[in-house]
């Protein structure tokens, strides 16, 4: 396992796991470190990067760790329509996401208005709303450039 990583550091991550009532394992530390340094990853990428850090870890163990970390509030799972689940370490601020229709890149975007939950439904049907999950869809800058170059080539 490497000891270099994001600013939160391994001792802080271990303390977070303990505070959440979770056992501190090399795999959980590696998963937290990986996701916090590279958000919006799919499970298969997380599994590969975790194995690079700690050696042999089953995909099932990665799923179990992701579920435990998400349930403990240390990670957030997002599921844009038509895309596999992705995980991020930015939790507790009810931010939203931009998703590229072409390459499926995901980018964080702060709340659209006011304090969490950021949006007030016209009729809350008696619910006490505490979170809004908004996904904005469009084309990312890289795909816009690529598409623009393809259009120029086809026009010639």
Secondary structure in CASP SS format (residue, H / E / C, confidence):
PFRMAT SS
TARGET T0000
AUTHOR 0000-0000-0000
METHOD secondary structure of the structure
MODEL  1
X C 1.00
X C 1.00
X C 1.00
X C 1.00
X C 1.00
X C 1.00
X C 1.00
X C 1.00
X H 1.00
X H 1.00
X H 1.00
X H 1.00
X H 1.00
X H 1.00
X H 1.00
X H 1.00
X H 1.00
X H 1.00
X H 1.00
X C 1.00
X C 1.00
X C 1.00
X C 1.00
X C 1.00
X C 1.00
X H 1.00
X H 1.00
X H 1.00
X H 1.00
X H 1.00
X H 1.00
X H 1.00
X H 1.00
X H 1.00
X H 1.00
X H 1.00
X H 1.00
X C 1.00
X C 1.00
X C 1.00
X E 1.00
X E 1.00
X H 1.00
X H 1.00
X H 1.00
X H 1.00
X H 1.00
X H 1.00
X H 1.00
X H 1.00
X H 1.00
X H 1.00
X H 1.00
X H 1.00
X C 1.00
X C 1.00
X C 1.00
X C 1.00
X H 1.00
X H 1.00
X H 1.00
X H 1.00
X H 1.00
X H 1.00
X H 1.00
X H 1.00
X H 1.00
X H 1.00
X H 1.00
X H 1.00
X H 1.00
X C 1.00
X C 1.00
X C 1.00
X C 1.00
X E 1.00
X E 1.00
X E 1.00
X C 1.00
X C 1.00
X C 1.00
X C 1.00
X C 1.00
X C 1.00
X C 1.00
X E 1.00
X E 1.00
X E 1.00
X C 1.00
X C 1.00
X C 1.00
X C 1.00
X C 1.00
X C 1.00
X C 1.00
X E 1.00
X E 1.00
X E 1.00
X E 1.00
X E 1.00
X C 1.00
X C 1.00
X C 1.00
X C 1.00
X C 1.00
X E 1.00
X E 1.00
X E 1.00
X E 1.00
X C 1.00
X C 1.00
X C 1.00
X C 1.00
X C 1.00
X C 1.00
X C 1.00
X C 1.00
X C 1.00
X C 1.00
X C 1.00
X C 1.00
X C 1.00
X C 1.00
X C 1.00
X C 1.00
X C 1.00
X C 1.00
X C 1.00
X C 1.00
X C 1.00
X C 1.00
X C 1.00
X C 1.00
X C 1.00
X E 1.00
X E 1.00
X E 1.00
X E 1.00
X C 1.00
X C 1.00
X H 1.00
X H 1.00
X H 1.00
X H 1.00
X H 1.00
X H 1.00
X H 1.00
X H 1.00
X H 1.00
X H 1.00
X H 1.00
X H 1.00
X H 1.00
X H 1.00
X H 1.00
X C 1.00
END
